[in-house]
Amino acid sequence: MKEGKKIIYKIIAVALFGVFLFWFGIYFPKNPFAKEIIVYEIKNGFGASKIAADLRKQDIIKSNYFFRLYAIFSGSNFKIQAGKYIIGPNMSIAKIIEKFANGDVVKEKIIILEGWRLKDIQEYLTEKNICKKEKFFEII
C-alpha cells in the first residue's frame, strides 16, 4: 500500500512540475530586462506556426511550441490579425498573442493638407506604404 502512495505522489509531483513549466513558458518573458523592441509584421495568411517560427528565429520568444500551444488553448489561433506590431523579448507569449488577437497594430499618423488634389493624396499614401497606387482610386 505504501508503494502505491509513493507512485501517486511521484505522478502528482511530475504533473505539478509540468504545469509550472507550462506556466513559466507562457507567462514569463524570454528576457524581462530587455530594452530592445522590433516591429513585427504579420501578413495575411500567416498562421501561429509561421509566426512562432519567426519570433523564435528573431529571439523574441523561448519556444515556438509554447506559442502555438497557447494560441490554440486560448482560442486566439483564429483571431490573429495582420498588421505591424511592436514587440520585444521583454513580453510574455501570452501578452504577444493578446496583442496579435486584439489587433493592437502600430498606428501611423497621416496629415492631408488642405488644397491637396486626389493625385497628391494618392502619392502621399503610396509613399507611406498605406495604400498601393493602383488601388487608391478603387478605394475612393
TAZINOR-V350267 format. One record per residue. N is the residue number from 1. RES is the residue in one letter. OMEGA is omega in whole degrees, 0 to 359 (none if undefined). D_CENTER is the distance of its C-alpha to the mean C-alpha in whole Angstrom. Layout:
# TAZINOR-V350267
n=N res=RES omega=OMEGA d_center=D_CENTER
n=N res=RES omega=OMEGA d_center=D_CENTER
This chain:
# TAZINOR-V350267
n=1 res=M omega=181 d_center=50
n=2 res=K omega=180 d_center=48
n=3 res=E omega=178 d_center=47
n=4 res=G omega=179 d_center=45
n=5 res=K omega=179 d_center=44
n=6 res=K omega=179 d_center=42
n=7 res=I omega=179 d_center=40
n=8 res=I omega=179 d_center=39
n=9 res=Y omega=179 d_center=38
n=10 res=K omega=179 d_center=36
n=11 res=I omega=179 d_center=34
n=12 res=I omega=180 d_center=33
n=13 res=A omega=179 d_center=32
n=14 res=V omega=179 d_center=30
n=15 res=A omega=178 d_center=28
n=16 res=L omega=177 d_center=28
n=17 res=F omega=177 d_center=27
n=18 res=G omega=178 d_center=24
n=19 res=V omega=178 d_center=23
n=20 res=F omega=179 d_center=23
n=21 res=L omega=178 d_center=21
n=22 res=F omega=179 d_center=18
n=23 res=W omega=180 d_center=18
n=24 res=F omega=180 d_center=18
n=25 res=G omega=183 d_center=15
n=26 res=I omega=190 d_center=13
n=27 res=Y omega=179 d_center=14
n=28 res=F omega=183 d_center=15
n=29 res=P omega=178 d_center=13
n=30 res=K omega=179 d_center=14
n=31 res=N omega=185 d_center=16
n=32 res=P omega=182 d_center=17
n=33 res=F omega=182 d_center=19
n=34 res=A omega=178 d_center=17
n=35 res=K omega=185 d_center=18
n=36 res=E omega=174 d_center=16
n=37 res=I omega=175 d_center=13
n=38 res=I omega=170 d_center=11
n=39 res=V omega=182 d_center=11
n=40 res=Y omega=181 d_center=8
n=41 res=E omega=173 d_center=9
n=42 res=I omega=179 d_center=8
n=43 res=K omega=177 d_center=12
n=44 res=N omega=179 d_center=14
n=45 res=G omega=177 d_center=14
n=46 res=F omega=176 d_center=11
n=47 res=G omega=182 d_center=11
n=48 res=A omega=180 d_center=9
n=49 res=S omega=180 d_center=11
n=50 res=K omega=180 d_center=11
n=51 res=I omega=180 d_center=7
n=52 res=A omega=180 d_center=8
n=53 res=A omega=178 d_center=11
n=54 res=D omega=183 d_center=10
n=55 res=L omega=177 d_center=8
n=56 res=R omega=180 d_center=11
n=57 res=K omega=180 d_center=14
n=58 res=Q omega=176 d_center=13
n=59 res=D omega=179 d_center=13
n=60 res=I omega=180 d_center=10
n=61 res=I omega=181 d_center=10
n=62 res=K omega=188 d_center=13
n=63 res=S omega=176 d_center=13
n=64 res=N omega=176 d_center=11
n=65 res=Y omega=179 d_center=14
n=66 res=F omega=178 d_center=13
n=67 res=F omega=181 d_center=9
n=68 res=R omega=181 d_center=11
n=69 res=L omega=180 d_center=13
n=70 res=Y omega=179 d_center=11
n=71 res=A omega=180 d_center=10
n=72 res=I omega=184 d_center=13
n=73 res=F omega=178 d_center=15
n=74 res=S omega=181 d_center=13
n=75 res=G omega=183 d_center=14
n=76 res=S omega=184 d_center=10
n=77 res=N omega=182 d_center=11
n=78 res=F omega=180 d_center=12
n=79 res=K omega=182 d_center=11
n=80 res=I omega=186 d_center=8
n=81 res=Q omega=178 d_center=9
n=82 res=A omega=178 d_center=10
n=83 res=G omega=178 d_center=10
n=84 res=K omega=184 d_center=10
n=85 res=Y omega=174 d_center=7
n=86 res=I omega=181 d_center=9
n=87 res=I omega=178 d_center=8
n=88 res=G omega=181 d_center=10
n=89 res=P omega=177 d_center=11
n=90 res=N omega=178 d_center=13
n=91 res=M omega=177 d_center=10
n=92 res=S omega=176 d_center=10
n=93 res=I omega=180 d_center=8
n=94 res=A omega=181 d_center=9
n=95 res=K omega=179 d_center=8
n=96 res=I omega=180 d_center=4
n=97 res=I omega=177 d_center=4
n=98 res=E omega=178 d_center=7
n=99 res=K omega=181 d_center=6
n=100 res=F omega=182 d_center=5
n=101 res=A omega=180 d_center=8
n=102 res=N omega=181 d_center=10
n=103 res=G omega=180 d_center=9
n=104 res=D omega=185 d_center=10
n=105 res=V omega=176 d_center=10
n=106 res=V omega=179 d_center=12
n=107 res=K omega=180 d_center=16
n=108 res=E omega=181 d_center=19
n=109 res=K omega=175 d_center=22
n=110 res=I omega=179 d_center=25
n=111 res=I omega=177 d_center=29
n=112 res=I omega=185 d_center=31
n=113 res=L omega=178 d_center=35
n=114 res=E omega=179 d_center=38
n=115 res=G omega=178 d_center=40
n=116 res=W omega=174 d_center=37
n=117 res=R omega=180 d_center=38
n=118 res=L omega=178 d_center=35
n=119 res=K omega=178 d_center=36
n=120 res=D omega=180 d_center=35
n=121 res=I omega=178 d_center=32
n=122 res=Q omega=180 d_center=31
n=123 res=E omega=180 d_center=31
n=124 res=Y omega=181 d_center=29
n=125 res=L omega=176 d_center=26
n=126 res=T omega=179 d_center=26
n=127 res=E omega=181 d_center=26
n=128 res=K omega=181 d_center=23
n=129 res=N omega=178 d_center=21
n=130 res=I omega=184 d_center=21
n=131 res=C omega=176 d_center=23
n=132 res=K omega=186 d_center=25
n=133 res=K omega=184 d_center=29
n=134 res=E omega=181 d_center=30
n=135 res=K omega=187 d_center=28
n=136 res=F omega=184 d_center=29
n=137 res=F omega=173 d_center=32
n=138 res=E omega=181 d_center=31
n=139 res=I omega=181 d_center=29
n=140 res=I omega=none d_center=32
